[in-house]
Amino acid sequence: MNADNIILHLMTLSRKRRITRVTIVTHKHADPDAVGSAIGLGYMLKALFNSPELTILSPEDCASLTLQLVERFGVEERYDLICGGCDSGSSDLTVVVDTANESQLGNCIRYIRESQNCIVIDHHSTGTLADKCIVWRDSTYTSASEMVVKLYETLELTGTYVIVPKEIEALLVAGILYDTKRLQRISPYTLKLLSRIADIEELYKLVSGVMRVPSPLSERIAVLKGMQRMIIKEINNVLIAGTHVGSYESQVARNMLIAGADIALVLSVKKDFYRIAIRTRKPFDAGLIASGLAIQLGGSGGGHAESALVEVSGKPPVRKEKMVSKIIQLIITYLERDTDGKEN
Ligand SMILES: [Mn+2]
């Protein structure tokens, strides 16, 4: 699937069926890219399907930065964004954005199971959300928000113009800036797609102003505690670092990488499952490592080459510190056994 196929599919759908309820679902704890792409796409679907009822769901709340952006641009009520809920009614069309695996959907998985029409738009390198849906997955894109801007471009080529309000464009810009780490990690399309956005200079300033706000105290405490508990293994000049925290595992892992780890893993034990956030620098592939760990631990996993998640239901079989060592050992064995953990 590509942008052309998706637009064609949507236009065919709008001719053939009456779509009155549309639900867009993001991954858990929606980051700015998840919500940016969801709201950007939602606006397009409203235009294409003659103003259906639109609900945007982020399972288990939105990230704090997302909430700040949503508040700043005043979109929460206007576009019916629900951070942390999966119990709105049925829908005629479900679109999942920025999500690789079922485990990232939490209870919102039911929208995929129940919907007659389902589309996945995602930029993660691997994913398991395929069976029932039409899937456009392309990891060449650095953000899902870029894919949505690409859809607008493609739609225009068919002669359909949708004027996108500024606050929606602002969120798309925020999504792109967030996932590209402020344009440090761009795709071949990023700059071209950004340049399509009217008033990009003004929006860039506005959005980066909001994004510069320091992270919350609880997050900074988690990062420091995670660093304090870190276990470090060096093998053939590769630094593997592991730790555990109660929350903010992805942020902790990101900081461990900045501090010098080649492979960082952060365990977080939740109520009835545990999660391992993995970040890697080249040539290691976090997505592949996560898939390997998921098989070993009996959970699900996936993500990008740089960052990925593993989720396993139940409690870890051993204490947290021991579990961190065990995961490090699994990764070492995995790296020694074959070169699958490396990109070629
Ligand atoms: Mn994303």
Residues whose N, C-alpha, C, O or C-beta is under 5 A from the ligand:
A	BS01	MN	D33 D98 T142 S143 A144 D179
